[in-house]
């Protein structure tokens, strides 16, 4: 049995521990008078690590969430009552990370190369697989596997791997830069900074683009391979704020944004060099959960309060956009300021909501699914980025 088969067998056996469900909502967008409504994707998959604390309890809790056919998610709200949420596609337990990636993220790579900004963010209860979905895990043969064949690869390395493949296939002259920032207790930090201490970053409004913000002083790294991406993820993860909770022994206590920016050289008919710029933001939100059930006390309780406050603000922004209210409260949190262009702005956006199917997590599961379902009704109006001259780019 080869290494890939062994890995897949281990993952299959691990399904006895914890089954999670991913719900993906694509915010509908309009362009040239045409409208594409939100797509939803649901995938059932197993937690990669053995159960601990809250996860182990979830293993023995009755299952109240199930996929019905290929398009519906059913949640047993009470003993005799259930709620059904309809999405565009349901992925069963045997589905792999690459199945969701191909359906959801892979088409965005084409949009980034065309000069659009795109965003995917993961939202849900602690311990339901957000970070694993976004980052995955590196196996020892990762450098020899394509983005289509690596069983443990997450969205971030898979997206960059596909991006490099496409750029080289088209024989384009390009540069790819990445940044990795963390929002912790309403302060913004650079996870790729060479400084041993994380220096705080500041947000500014981008005067050239309505709704966009600039992160002053953020470090961008030029990358050329998937191996470099894994090194950067490891470096950033080592700096990220984590703490044990009852829900997850290694719980991320912060929001992160991993941004990929492509610059592709083009020449006009009269020989002028222009740069086509595209961007993909991959957002891993901190765990949303009931403070009491998470076991947070003292500093951790205050920290959880800040996390929940930023997520509540995000919820208010989503509600305001759906209801088309005159005032959208983007400025009430740095999280919503960062995501402003992705919510009701110029960006093509998808939301991955991770939930537990266990009865003990029903409250958080219902909240998460309704959150994502509501977000589907937001309308974005994507605009292609203006091509820049080298002089303008240097500014």
KEKE-3310 file (N, C-alpha, C; in steps of 0.2 Angstrom, whole numbers, plus 5000, padded with zeros to 4 digits):
npx = (5004:5003:5010:5000:4988:4988:4987:4974:4967:4969:4962:4949:4947:4947:4935:4926:4927:4923:4911:4910:4901:4902:4896:4894:4891:4889:4890:4878:4881:4881:4884:4886:4872:4867:4863:4869:4864:4866:4876:4875:4885:4887:4897:4901:4913:4927:4934:4952:4960:4962:4948:4946:4943:4929:4927:4927:4916:4907:4907:4900:4887:4870:4867:4861:4861:4860:4863:4852:4849:4856:4855:4850:4850:4847:4841:4838:4828:4820:4813:4803:4803:4810:4821:4824:4837:4841:4853:4865:4872:4876:4889:4894:4900:4911:4917:4931:4943:4948:4937:4927:4935:4938:4925:4922:4933:4942:4936:4937:4951:4953:4946:4954:4965:4960:4959:4951:4945:4944:4936:4936:4929:4930:4919:4912:4909:4921:4933:4927:4933:4938:4951:4958:4952:4955:4970:4974:4985:5002:5009:5023:5026:5021:5027:5029:5017:5002:4991:4979:4980:4984:4980:4979:4980:4976:4964:4972:4987:4983:4976:4987:4996:4988:4987:5000:5003:4994:4998:5011:5008:5001:5012:5015:5022:5025:5022:5020:5013:5012:5003:5000:4990:4984:4970:4967:4959:4954:4965:4977:4989:5005:5009:5019:5030:5047:5051:5053:5043:5026:5022:5010:4997:4990:4974:4969:4958:4956:4958:4957:4948:4932:4926:4937:4951:4967:4981:4993:5010:5011:5019:5024:5027:5036:5032:5036:5033:5024:5030:5037:5025:5020:5030:5028:5015:5017:5026:5018:5007:5014:5015:5002:4988:4984:4974:4969:4953:4937:4931:4940:4957:4967:4964:4961:4962:4959:4956:4961:4969:4974:4982:4983:4991:4992:5002:5002:5011:5008:5007:5003:4997:5005:5016:5017:5020:5009:5002:4992:4981:4976:4967:4966:4958:4959:4951:4951:4941:4939:4934:4917:4906:4897:4901:4901:4900:4912:4921:4928:4937:4940:4953:4952:4938:4935:4942:4935:4924:4927:4929:4917:4910:4915:4911:4897:4895:4899:4888:4878:4881:4879:4865:4860:4864:4857:4844:4845:4847:4850:4862:4876:4885:4900:4911:4911:4919:4935:4936:4925:4928:4939:4933:4925:4924:4922:4909:4895:4902:4915:4920:4921:4913:4914:4907:4912:4904:4907:4900:4895:4888:4882:4871:4874:4879:4869:4864:4874:4876:4864:4864:4875:4872:4861:4866:4875:4866:4858:4867:4869:4860:4865:4871:4884:4894:4905:4920:4932:4949:4958:4970:4987:5001:5019:5024:5013:5011:5022:5020)
npy = (4994:5011:5027:5037:5030:5024:5035:5039:5029:5030:5042:5038:5028:5037:5043:5038:5045:5059:5067:5080:5094:5104:5119:5128:5145:5155:5171:5180:5188:5203:5208:5217:5218:5205:5192:5181:5169:5164:5150:5135:5123:5107:5097:5082:5077:5069:5073:5076:5074:5064:5063:5075:5081:5092:5087:5073:5071:5074:5064:5054:5059:5060:5061:5075:5081:5079:5075:5076:5067:5075:5089:5094:5099:5093:5097:5091:5098:5097:5083:5078:5087:5095:5105:5110:5115:5121:5118:5120:5109:5093:5086:5069:5058:5052:5061:5071:5084:5090:5088:5098:5109:5109:5112:5124:5134:5132:5138:5151:5154:5156:5168:5177:5177:5184:5196:5200:5203:5191:5182:5170:5164:5155:5150:5146:5135:5132:5119:5112:5111:5122:5128:5117:5115:5127:5127:5114:5099:5095:5082:5071:5069:5079:5089:5082:5080:5084:5098:5092:5079:5078:5072:5078:5092:5109:5123:5135:5131:5123:5132:5140:5132:5128:5140:5143:5133:5136:5149:5146:5137:5145:5152:5165:5181:5184:5189:5183:5187:5185:5189:5188:5191:5194:5196:5200:5202:5214:5220:5222:5211:5207:5192:5188:5196:5200:5203:5198:5201:5204:5217:5230:5233:5246:5251:5259:5269:5266:5278:5277:5267:5264:5258:5249:5244:5249:5240:5247:5245:5231:5216:5208:5193:5186:5172:5156:5143:5128:5123:5134:5140:5132:5133:5147:5146:5138:5146:5158:5151:5148:5160:5163:5167:5156:5145:5133:5126:5120:5115:5112:5107:5114:5128:5141:5158:5169:5179:5177:5183:5177:5183:5182:5189:5193:5198:5201:5203:5213:5218:5233:5237:5247:5245:5248:5244:5235:5231:5217:5215:5204:5197:5185:5183:5173:5169:5164:5163:5166:5154:5153:5152:5147:5156:5151:5137:5135:5135:5146:5157:5172:5180:5173:5173:5186:5188:5179:5186:5197:5191:5186:5198:5204:5195:5196:5209:5207:5199:5208:5217:5208:5206:5220:5222:5212:5217:5229:5241:5259:5262:5254:5245:5244:5250:5247:5237:5230:5219:5218:5230:5225:5216:5223:5226:5213:5210:5215:5223:5225:5213:5195:5183:5169:5159:5148:5138:5129:5115:5105:5089:5084:5082:5089:5101:5108:5121:5130:5125:5127:5141:5144:5138:5146:5158:5157:5154:5166:5175:5172:5180:5192:5204:5206:5217:5214:5221:5222:5224:5239:5240:5243:5254:5252:5262:5267:5256:5256:5266)
npz = (5000:4995:5001:5000:4999:5012:5020:5016:5021:5035:5037:5034:5044:5055:5055:5064:5075:5075:5066:5055:5047:5033:5027:5013:5008:4994:4991:4982:4966:4956:4939:4925:4924:4925:4936:4948:4959:4976:4979:4988:4997:5005:5015:5022:5033:5042:5058:5059:5070:5085:5097:5110:5126:5124:5111:5112:5120:5111:5103:5108:5109:5103:5085:5076:5065:5047:5030:5017:5003:4989:4990:5002:5019:5035:5051:5067:5077:5088:5097:5089:5079:5064:5055:5038:5027:5011:5000:4986:4983:4990:4999:5003:5017:5012:5004:4999:5004:4992:4984:4988:4986:4972:4967:4973:4976:4966:4954:4957:4956:4942:4941:4949:4941:4931:4935:4946:4963:4976:4989:5002:5017:5033:5045:5061:5075:5088:5085:5074:5062:5055:5053:5049:5037:5030:5030:5031:5032:5032:5023:5022:5008:5002:4993:4981:4976:4967:4967:4965:4970:4983:4999:5011:5010:5012:5009:5007:5003:4992:4984:4980:4974:4963:4957:4953:4944:4934:4930:4925:4915:4906:4902:4908:4913:4929:4946:4963:4978:4996:5011:5029:5041:5058:5068:5084:5099:5095:5089:5077:5069:5062:5055:5048:5051:5053:5066:5083:5092:5090:5080:5081:5068:5057:5051:5036:5027:5009:4998:4984:4981:4985:5000:5002:5012:5018:5024:5034:5033:5033:5030:5014:5006:4993:4984:4977:4976:4982:4993:5000:5004:5014:5023:5027:5032:5043:5050:5053:5060:5071:5078:5080:5091:5102:5113:5125:5126:5132:5121:5112:5111:5106:5102:5091:5095:5088:5073:5057:5041:5026:5013:4995:4982:4965:4952:4935:4920:4906:4889:4880:4863:4859:4865:4879:4896:4907:4922:4928:4941:4953:4967:4981:4996:5010:5024:5041:5053:5071:5083:5085:5099:5114:5128:5141:5139:5133:5143:5146:5157:5167:5159:5147:5146:5144:5132:5124:5124:5116:5104:5101:5101:5089:5080:5082:5077:5064:5061:5062:5052:5040:5042:5040:5027:5020:5023:5017:5024:5027:5034:5036:5048:5047:5053:5066:5071:5069:5061:5053:5046:5039:5031:5023:5009:5004:5008:5002:4993:4980:4978:4975:4984:4996:5009:5021:5032:5046:5055:5069:5070:5082:5095:5107:5103:5097:5098:5094:5081:5074:5075:5067:5054:5051:5050:5039:5029:5029:5025:5011:5005:5003:4991:4980:4970:4959:4953:4940:4943:4940:4927:4931:4928:4929:4936:4943:4951:4959:4968)
capx = (5000:5008:5009:4993:4983:4989:4984:4967:4964:4969:4957:4943:4946:4946:4928:4923:4928:4919:4909:4909:4898:4904:4891:4897:4887:4892:4886:4876:4884:4879:4888:4883:4865:4866:4863:4870:4861:4871:4876:4877:4888:4888:4901:4902:4920:4929:4940:4958:4963:4958:4944:4949:4938:4923:4926:4926:4909:4903:4907:4894:4881:4866:4868:4855:4861:4861:4862:4846:4850:4861:4854:4847:4853:4841:4843:4833:4827:4817:4812:4798:4803:4816:4822:4828:4840:4842:4859:4865:4875:4878:4895:4894:4905:4917:4920:4938:4944:4949:4930:4925:4940:4936:4918:4921:4938:4946:4934:4940:4958:4952:4944:4959:4970:4957:4960:4946:4947:4939:4937:4933:4931:4927:4915:4909:4910:4928:4933:4923:4937:4939:4958:4960:4949:4959:4977:4976:4991:5007:5012:5030:5027:5017:5031:5029:5010:4999:4985:4973:4981:4987:4974:4978:4981:4970:4963:4978:4992:4980:4975:4993:4998:4984:4989:5007:5002:4990:5003:5016:5005:5000:5019:5015:5027:5021:5024:5014:5015:5007:5003:4997:4989:4980:4966:4966:4957:4953:4972:4980:4996:5008:5011:5026:5035:5053:5052:5051:5037:5021:5020:5003:4997:4985:4970:4967:4953:4959:4955:4956:4943:4927:4925:4943:4956:4974:4985:4999:5016:5011:5025:5022:5032:5036:5032:5036:5032:5020:5035:5037:5019:5020:5035:5025:5010:5020:5029:5012:5004:5018:5014:4995:4986:4980:4973:4965:4946:4934:4929:4946:4963:4972:4959:4963:4958:4960:4954:4967:4968:4980:4980:4987:4991:4995:5004:5004:5013:5004:5010:4998:4999:5010:5022:5017:5019:5004:5001:4985:4982:4971:4969:4962:4958:4957:4949:4949:4938:4940:4928:4911:4903:4894:4907:4900:4901:4919:4925:4933:4936:4944:4956:4949:4931:4936:4945:4930:4919:4929:4928:4910:4908:4917:4906:4890:4896:4898:4881:4874:4883:4875:4858:4859:4865:4851:4838:4846:4846:4854:4868:4879:4890:4906:4916:4910:4924:4941:4935:4920:4932:4944:4929:4920:4924:4920:4902:4892:4907:4917:4923:4917:4914:4910:4907:4912:4902:4908:4896:4895:4881:4880:4865:4876:4881:4864:4863:4879:4875:4858:4866:4880:4869:4856:4871:4877:4860:4856:4873:4868:4856:4869:4873:4890:4895:4912:4923:4938:4954:4961:4977:4992:5008:5024:5025:5008:5012:5027:5017)
capy = (5000:5017:5032:5041:5025:5023:5041:5039:5023:5032:5047:5034:5025:5042:5045:5035:5050:5065:5069:5088:5096:5110:5122:5134:5149:5160:5177:5181:5194:5205:5211:5218:5217:5198:5190:5174:5168:5161:5143:5132:5117:5104:5092:5079:5074:5067:5077:5073:5072:5060:5067:5077:5085:5093:5083:5066:5070:5075:5057:5050:5063:5059:5065:5078:5084:5074:5077:5072:5068:5079:5096:5097:5098:5092:5098:5089:5104:5094:5076:5077:5093:5096:5111:5108:5120:5119:5121:5118:5102:5090:5081:5064:5057:5049:5066:5073:5091:5092:5089:5105:5114:5110:5115:5131:5138:5132:5143:5158:5155:5159:5175:5181:5178:5189:5203:5201:5201:5186:5180:5164:5164:5150:5152:5141:5133:5129:5112:5109:5110:5128:5129:5111:5116:5132:5126:5107:5097:5093:5076:5071:5068:5085:5092:5078:5079:5090:5101:5088:5073:5078:5071:5082:5099:5113:5128:5139:5128:5120:5137:5143:5127:5128:5146:5142:5128:5140:5155:5143:5134:5150:5156:5172:5184:5186:5189:5181:5189:5183:5192:5184:5195:5191:5201:5197:5207:5221:5223:5219:5210:5204:5185:5186:5200:5197:5205:5193:5204:5206:5224:5231:5237:5251:5251:5265:5269:5267:5283:5276:5262:5264:5252:5245:5247:5247:5239:5250:5242:5224:5213:5204:5189:5184:5165:5153:5136:5126:5121:5140:5142:5128:5136:5153:5144:5136:5152:5162:5148:5148:5166:5165:5167:5150:5143:5127:5127:5114:5113:5111:5108:5119:5133:5148:5163:5175:5179:5178:5184:5175:5186:5181:5195:5191:5204:5198:5208:5213:5224:5235:5237:5252:5243:5250:5238:5236:5225:5215:5213:5200:5195:5180:5183:5167:5171:5159:5167:5163:5150:5156:5148:5150:5157:5146:5130:5134:5134:5152:5161:5178:5183:5170:5175:5193:5187:5176:5192:5201:5187:5186:5205:5205:5191:5199:5215:5204:5197:5214:5219:5204:5208:5226:5221:5209:5221:5235:5247:5264:5262:5247:5246:5241:5253:5245:5231:5230:5213:5220:5235:5221:5212:5227:5225:5206:5210:5220:5227:5223:5206:5189:5180:5163:5158:5141:5137:5122:5114:5099:5086:5082:5086:5094:5107:5110:5128:5133:5122:5130:5148:5144:5137:5151:5164:5157:5155:5173:5179:5171:5185:5198:5205:5210:5219:5213:5225:5220:5229:5243:5238:5248:5255:5250:5268:5268:5251:5257:5271)
capz = (5000:4995:5006:4999:5001:5019:5023:5015:5025:5041:5037:5034:5051:5060:5054:5070:5081:5074:5059:5055:5041:5031:5023:5010:5004:4990:4991:4975:4964:4949:4934:4918:4924:4926:4943:4950:4966:4980:4979:4995:4997:5011:5015:5029:5034:5048:5061:5058:5076:5090:5101:5116:5130:5121:5105:5114:5122:5105:5100:5111:5108:5097:5079:5075:5058:5042:5023:5014:4996:4986:4990:5008:5026:5040:5058:5071:5082:5094:5096:5083:5074:5061:5050:5032:5023:5005:4996:4979:4983:4997:4999:5008:5021:5008:5000:5001:5004:4985:4980:4989:4983:4965:4966:4976:4976:4960:4949:4959:4953:4936:4942:4951:4935:4926:4938:4951:4970:4978:4997:5005:5024:5036:5051:5064:5082:5089:5085:5069:5056:5051:5051:5045:5030:5026:5030:5030:5036:5027:5023:5020:5001:4999:4987:4975:4975:4964:4971:4965:4973:4990:5003:5017:5008:5014:5003:5005:4999:4986:4979:4978:4969:4956:4954:4950:4938:4928:4928:4921:4909:4901:4901:4909:4917:4935:4953:4968:4985:5001:5018:5034:5047:5064:5072:5091:5104:5091:5087:5071:5070:5056:5057:5044:5053:5056:5073:5088:5095:5085:5080:5079:5062:5057:5045:5033:5021:5003:4995:4977:4980:4990:5004:5003:5017:5017:5031:5034:5036:5032:5026:5009:5004:4986:4984:4970:4976:4988:4999:5003:5007:5020:5028:5029:5036:5049:5054:5055:5065:5078:5081:5081:5098:5103:5120:5126:5128:5133:5115:5107:5115:5103:5099:5089:5098:5084:5066:5052:5034:5022:5006:4989:4977:4958:4947:4929:4916:4900:4885:4875:4856:4858:4869:4886:4900:4912:4927:4929:4948:4956:4974:4985:5003:5014:5031:5046:5059:5077:5085:5088:5104:5120:5133:5147:5137:5131:5149:5147:5163:5167:5153:5142:5145:5141:5125:5120:5123:5111:5098:5100:5099:5082:5076:5082:5072:5057:5060:5061:5045:5036:5042:5037:5020:5018:5024:5013:5028:5024:5037:5037:5054:5046:5057:5073:5072:5064:5057:5047:5041:5034:5026:5020:5002:5003:5010:4998:4989:4974:4978:4974:4991:4998:5016:5023:5039:5049:5061:5072:5069:5088:5099:5112:5099:5092:5098:5089:5074:5071:5074:5061:5048:5049:5049:5032:5025:5028:5021:5004:5002:5001:4984:4979:4963:4958:4947:4938:4945:4934:4926:4933:4925:4934:4940:4948:4956:4964:4973)
cpx = (5004:5006:5002:4988:4982:4985:4977:4963:4964:4963:4950:4942:4944:4939:4924:4923:4923:4918:4907:4905:4900:4898:4894:4892:4891:4887:4885:4880:4881:4884:4885:4875:4863:4867:4864:4868:4866:4870:4878:4880:4889:4892:4902:4909:4922:4934:4946:4961:4959:4954:4947:4943:4931:4921:4924:4919:4905:4902:4901:4887:4877:4867:4861:4855:4863:4860:4857:4847:4856:4861:4851:4850:4847:4844:4837:4833:4825:4815:4808:4798:4810:4815:4826:4831:4842:4848:4860:4868:4877:4884:4894:4900:4912:4920:4927:4938:4945:4942:4927:4929:4938:4930:4918:4927:4942:4943:4936:4947:4957:4950:4949:4964:4967:4957:4955:4949:4942:4941:4933:4934:4927:4925:4912:4912:4918:4927:4930:4927:4939:4947:4961:4958:4953:4967:4979:4982:4996:5009:5019:5031:5023:5021:5030:5022:5007:4994:4979:4974:4983:4980:4973:4979:4975:4969:4969:4983:4989:4979:4982:4996:4995:4986:4995:5006:4999:4995:5008:5014:5004:5006:5018:5021:5023:5025:5018:5017:5010:5008:4999:4996:4983:4976:4964:4965:4956:4960:4974:4987:4999:5011:5018:5031:5041:5055:5049:5044:5033:5020:5013:5003:4991:4981:4969:4962:4957:4955:4953:4950:4938:4926:4931:4947:4963:4977:4992:5005:5016:5016:5022:5028:5031:5037:5033:5034:5027:5024:5036:5031:5018:5024:5031:5019:5012:5023:5023:5008:5007:5017:5007:4993:4981:4979:4968:4958:4943:4932:4934:4952:4968:4968:4962:4959:4958:4957:4961:4965:4974:4978:4985:4986:4995:4996:5006:5005:5010:5007:5004:5001:5004:5016:5022:5016:5014:5004:4994:4985:4975:4972:4964:4963:4955:4957:4947:4947:4939:4934:4923:4907:4901:4900:4906:4902:4908:4923:4930:4931:4941:4947:4953:4942:4931:4938:4939:4924:4921:4928:4921:4907:4909:4912:4899:4890:4895:4891:4876:4875:4879:4868:4856:4860:4859:4845:4839:4845:4851:4861:4870:4885:4897:4911:4916:4915:4929:4939:4930:4923:4936:4939:4924:4919:4921:4912:4899:4896:4909:4920:4919:4919:4910:4912:4907:4910:4903:4904:4897:4888:4878:4875:4868:4878:4876:4863:4868:4878:4870:4860:4870:4877:4864:4860:4873:4871:4858:4861:4872:4864:4859:4871:4879:4890:4902:4914:4930:4943:4957:4968:4982:4998:5013:5025:5020:5008:5017:5025:5014)
cpy = (5006:5022:5035:5036:5024:5029:5041:5034:5026:5037:5043:5031:5031:5045:5043:5040:5056:5066:5076:5089:5103:5113:5128:5138:5154:5166:5179:5188:5196:5208:5211:5217:5210:5197:5183:5173:5164:5153:5140:5125:5114:5098:5089:5076:5073:5072:5073:5070:5068:5065:5069:5081:5086:5088:5076:5066:5071:5068:5053:5053:5061:5063:5068:5082:5079:5077:5072:5073:5072:5087:5099:5095:5098:5093:5096:5094:5101:5087:5074:5082:5094:5102:5108:5115:5117:5122:5118:5111:5100:5085:5076:5063:5055:5055:5068:5081:5093:5092:5096:5110:5115:5113:5122:5136:5138:5137:5150:5159:5159:5167:5180:5182:5183:5196:5205:5200:5196:5184:5174:5164:5158:5152:5146:5140:5131:5122:5109:5109:5116:5129:5123:5112:5121:5130:5119:5105:5095:5086:5076:5070:5074:5088:5089:5077:5085:5092:5096:5081:5072:5078:5076:5090:5103:5118:5132:5136:5125:5126:5140:5138:5127:5135:5146:5138:5132:5146:5152:5140:5139:5154:5163:5175:5187:5186:5187:5183:5187:5188:5187:5188:5192:5197:5198:5203:5214:5224:5219:5218:5206:5197:5184:5191:5197:5198:5199:5195:5206:5213:5225:5235:5241:5250:5258:5264:5270:5272:5282:5271:5262:5258:5248:5249:5245:5246:5241:5246:5234:5221:5208:5200:5186:5176:5162:5146:5134:5125:5128:5142:5138:5131:5143:5151:5142:5142:5156:5158:5148:5154:5167:5163:5160:5148:5137:5129:5120:5111:5110:5112:5113:5124:5139:5153:5170:5174:5180:5179:5182:5178:5184:5186:5193:5198:5200:5204:5207:5219:5226:5235:5242:5251:5245:5244:5240:5230:5224:5212:5209:5198:5190:5181:5177:5168:5165:5163:5163:5159:5154:5150:5151:5150:5152:5139:5129:5133:5141:5156:5167:5181:5180:5172:5182:5192:5184:5182:5196:5198:5187:5193:5206:5201:5193:5205:5212:5202:5203:5217:5215:5206:5214:5226:5218:5213:5228:5241:5253:5264:5255:5248:5243:5243:5251:5239:5231:5224:5215:5226:5231:5218:5216:5226:5218:5205:5216:5225:5224:5216:5200:5185:5174:5162:5151:5141:5130:5121:5107:5096:5084:5086:5091:5100:5110:5118:5132:5131:5126:5138:5148:5143:5143:5157:5163:5157:5162:5177:5177:5176:5192:5198:5209:5212:5220:5218:5223:5226:5233:5241:5244:5248:5253:5256:5269:5262:5252:5262:5267)
cpz = (5000:5000:5006:5001:5009:5023:5022:5020:5033:5042:5038:5041:5056:5060:5060:5075:5080:5067:5059:5048:5039:5026:5020:5006:5000:4989:4984:4973:4957:4945:4928:4918:4925:4933:4944:4957:4969:4980:4986:4994:5004:5010:5022:5028:5041:5051:5060:5064:5080:5094:5108:5120:5126:5115:5107:5117:5116:5102:5102:5112:5102:5091:5077:5068:5053:5035:5020:5006:4994:4987:4997:5014:5031:5047:5062:5077:5089:5093:5090:5078:5071:5056:5044:5029:5017:5002:4989:4978:4989:4995:5004:5012:5017:5004:5003:5001:4996:4982:4981:4986:4975:4963:4968:4975:4969:4954:4951:4957:4946:4936:4944:4945:4930:4929:4943:4958:4972:4986:4998:5013:5027:5043:5054:5071:5082:5088:5079:5062:5052:5048:5047:5038:5026:5025:5029:5034:5030:5028:5020:5012:4998:4993:4981:4973:4971:4968:4971:4968:4980:4995:5009:5016:5009:5008:5002:5001:4992:4981:4976:4973:4963:4953:4950:4944:4932:4925:4923:4915:4904:4899:4902:4913:4923:4941:4958:4975:4990:5007:5022:5040:5052:5067:5079:5096:5101:5089:5081:5071:5063:5058:5053:5046:5055:5063:5077:5091:5090:5085:5078:5072:5062:5051:5043:5028:5014:4999:4987:4976:4986:4993:5005:5008:5015:5024:5030:5037:5036:5028:5021:5007:4997:4987:4977:4970:4982:4994:5003:5007:5014:5025:5031:5033:5043:5054:5057:5061:5072:5081:5083:5088:5098:5111:5120:5128:5129:5126:5110:5111:5112:5099:5097:5092:5094:5077:5062:5045:5030:5015:5001:4984:4971:4954:4940:4924:4909:4896:4880:4868:4855:4862:4876:4890:4906:4916:4929:4936:4950:4963:4977:4992:5006:5021:5035:5052:5065:5079:5088:5093:5110:5125:5138:5145:5135:5137:5150:5153:5163:5161:5147:5140:5142:5133:5121:5119:5117:5104:5096:5098:5091:5077:5076:5077:5065:5056:5058:5054:5040:5036:5039:5030:5017:5018:5020:5017:5026:5027:5038:5042:5053:5051:5064:5075:5067:5059:5051:5043:5036:5029:5022:5013:5000:5004:5007:4994:4982:4973:4977:4980:4992:5005:5017:5030:5041:5055:5063:5071:5076:5092:5104:5109:5095:5092:5093:5082:5071:5070:5068:5055:5046:5047:5041:5027:5024:5024:5013:5001:5001:4994:4983:4972:4961:4952:4946:4940:4939:4933:4928:4929:4931:4939:4945:4953:4961:4969:4978)
residu = (UNK:UNK:UNK:UNK:UNK:UNK:UNK:UNK:UNK:UNK:UNK:UNK:UNK:UNK:UNK:UNK:UNK:UNK:UNK:UNK:UNK:UNK:UNK:UNK:UNK:UNK:UNK:UNK:UNK:UNK:UNK:UNK:UNK:UNK:UNK:UNK:UNK:UNK:UNK:UNK:UNK:UNK:UNK:UNK:UNK:UNK:UNK:UNK:UNK:UNK:UNK:UNK:UNK:UNK:UNK:UNK:UNK:UNK:UNK:UNK:UNK:UNK:UNK:UNK:UNK:UNK:UNK:UNK:UNK:UNK:UNK:UNK:UNK:UNK:UNK:UNK:UNK:UNK:UNK:UNK:UNK:UNK:UNK:UNK:UNK:UNK:UNK:UNK:UNK:UNK:UNK:UNK:UNK:UNK:UNK:UNK:UNK:UNK:UNK:UNK:UNK:UNK:UNK:UNK:UNK:UNK:UNK:UNK:UNK:UNK:UNK:UNK:UNK:UNK:UNK:UNK:UNK:UNK:UNK:UNK:UNK:UNK:UNK:UNK:UNK:UNK:UNK:UNK:UNK:UNK:UNK:UNK:UNK:UNK:UNK:UNK:UNK:UNK:UNK:UNK:UNK:UNK:UNK:UNK:UNK:UNK:UNK:UNK:UNK:UNK:UNK:UNK:UNK:UNK:UNK:UNK:UNK:UNK:UNK:UNK:UNK:UNK:UNK:UNK:UNK:UNK:UNK:UNK:UNK:UNK:UNK:UNK:UNK:UNK:UNK:UNK:UNK:UNK:UNK:UNK:UNK:UNK:UNK:UNK:UNK:UNK:UNK:UNK:UNK:UNK:UNK:UNK:UNK:UNK:UNK:UNK:UNK:UNK:UNK:UNK:UNK:UNK:UNK:UNK:UNK:UNK:UNK:UNK:UNK:UNK:UNK:UNK:UNK:UNK:UNK:UNK:UNK:UNK:UNK:UNK:UNK:UNK:UNK:UNK:UNK:UNK:UNK:UNK:UNK:UNK:UNK:UNK:UNK:UNK:UNK:UNK:UNK:UNK:UNK:UNK:UNK:UNK:UNK:UNK:UNK:UNK:UNK:UNK:UNK:UNK:UNK:UNK:UNK:UNK:UNK:UNK:UNK:UNK:UNK:UNK:UNK:UNK:UNK:UNK:UNK:UNK:UNK:UNK:UNK:UNK:UNK:UNK:UNK:UNK:UNK:UNK:UNK:UNK:UNK:UNK:UNK:UNK:UNK:UNK:UNK:UNK:UNK:UNK:UNK:UNK:UNK:UNK:UNK:UNK:UNK:UNK:UNK:UNK:UNK:UNK:UNK:UNK:UNK:UNK:UNK:UNK:UNK:UNK:UNK:UNK:UNK:UNK:UNK:UNK:UNK:UNK:UNK:UNK:UNK:UNK:UNK:UNK:UNK:UNK:UNK:UNK:UNK:UNK:UNK:UNK:UNK:UNK:UNK:UNK:UNK:UNK:UNK:UNK:UNK:UNK:UNK:UNK:UNK:UNK:UNK:UNK:UNK:UNK:UNK:UNK:UNK:UNK:UNK:UNK:UNK:UNK:UNK:UNK:UNK:UNK:UNK:UNK:UNK:UNK:UNK:UNK:UNK:UNK:UNK:UNK:UNK:UNK:UNK:UNK:UNK:UNK:UNK:UNK:UNK:UNK:UNK:UNK:UNK:UNK:UNK:UNK:UNK:UNK:UNK:UNK:UNK:UNK:UNK:UNK:UNK)
# end
